[in-house]
C-alpha cells in the first residue's frame, strides 16, 4: 500500500519542485513521511520515519536544490577562466584589449576571497564594436542563466531613467534596487547601458556602493560587479587606432596605457556622458576603462561567419563578402573602419 502511495505522489512532487522554496520541500517530505508511516504496519513506522529524515536531508542540500532553482554562487563556485577566455576568442572579434583586460580583471576579482571594493569596469567605443556582447558573455560565465539570471541586472538609460526632472526619484530607486539585490546575492552583476544618454549626476547615487567600505547598514557590496557601457570616447579610441594604422603598426600593438588615461579624462569632461564630473571618476572608483577599437573589414567578415554558424547555416564566403561589402567604412578616403561595427550584420544577412 505504501509503495502504491509513493508512486501516485511522485508525479506531483517532481512537477512542483522547480517552483518550490526550500522550506516547502522540507514540509512536503515530512508530510509524505507521515502519510507513509501511517499506512505502514506499526513495526515499520520507525523505518519509514528514518527514511523520510534521510530524504529530507538530501533534498534540503544546496547541491540538490540548486538543480531546480537558481542559486547565488558561493565561494566554491569560482569563475572558469578558461571557459571565459574561449568564449571571448570565439565570439568577440577585433578586441584584443577588451578581452585581455576583462579576462584578467574579472578572473582576479572572483578568485579573491576578500576584495576591498566591488569591481567597476567602464566600457567605451562606438556602437557595434562588442560592448553589449562582452557584457552578455561575462554574465553567462558568472551566472548560468546569463542576462536572464535573477542576479544580473540591466539598466537602459532611455528606458529606466527617461526624465531629467525625476533624477532624485531615480537615485532613491537605484539605491534601494542595488541594496536589495546585493542583500539577496553578494555576487550580483549590474550593467548600465547607454551611459552617453544617462542624466549627469544620477550615478553619483551609487558612489557609496563602489567605495572602500566594509559594509553599509550591514550589507557588504565588495563582491558585486558593475559595468558601464558608453559610446563616449569612441572618437579618441578611433584616433589612436588610425594613428597606429597610418604608421604601419598592427592594432594588436595598441596597449591599455595608450588609451586608458585619455578615456578617463574624456569621460569626466564629456557633457554627453553619464560620467560627466562624476564622483566615481573623481574618487578613482572605476577600476578599468576598457577601450573597444573600431572594427576593420576583416572583423566584419568574421562577424558574418559567426552569425551564419549560429543560425546553423553553411558558411558561404560569397555571402560573407557581399554582406561585408554592404557596410560603410571611414575615413572617406582610406575606408578602414566600419562606421557601424557589426551592428547591422544580422539584418543584412537576412537580405542575402
DASUL-V482410 format. One line per field, one symbol per residue. ss: DSSP state (h for helix, s for strand, l for the rest). phi: phi as a letter, one per 40 degrees, with the letter a starting at -180 (. if undefined). psi: psi as a letter, one per 30 degrees, with the letter a starting at -180 (. if undefined). A space follows every 50 residues. Layout:
ss = ???
phi = ???
psi = ???
This chain:
ss = lhhhhhhhhhhhhhhhhllllhhhhhhhhhhhhhhhhhhllhhhhhhhhh hhhhhhhhhhlhhhhlllllllllllllllhhhhhhhhhhhllllhhhhh hhhhhhhhhhhlllllllssssssllllllhhhhhhhhhhhhlllhhhll lssssshhhhlllhhhhhhhhhhhhhhhhhhhhhllllssssslhhhlll lhhhhhhhhhlllllsllslllllsssssslllhhhhhhhhhhhhhllll hhhllhhhlhhhhhhhhhhlllllllllhhhhlllllssssllllshhhh hhhhhhhhhhllllllhhhhhhhhhhllssllllllssllllllhhhhhh hl
phi = .ccccccccdccccccddcccccccccccccccccccccccdcccccccc cccccccccccdccdccbbcbcdbdcccccccccccccccbbbgbccccc ccdccccccccccbccaccbbbcbiccgchccccccccccccbdcgcccc bbbbbbdcccbcbccbdcccccccccccccccccacccbbbbcgdcbccd gcccccddccccbcabfgbcbcbcbbbbbaccgdcccccccccccccgcc ccccbdccbcccccccccccccbcccfccccdcfcccabbcbccccdccc cccccccccccgcccbcccdcccccccbbacdccfcbccbfbcbdccccd cc
psi = eeeeeeeefeeeeeefeegklefeeeeeeeeeeeeeeeflleffeeeeee eeeeeeeeffkeeeefffkkkkkaefilkjeeeeeeeeeffjkgieeeee eeeeeeeeeefjfilfllkjkjkkllkgfgeeeeeeeeeefekegbffkf gkjkkkefefifkefgeeeeeeeeeeeeeeeeeejehlkkkjlhffgkkk fefffgeefflhkeljhgkkgfglkkkjkkfkfeeeeeeeeeeeeffgkk fffklefffeefeeeeeefjfgkfgkhkfeeeghfkekjjkjlkkleeee eeeeeeeeeffglkjjfeeeeeeefflkllleeeiekkfgbgegeeeeee e.
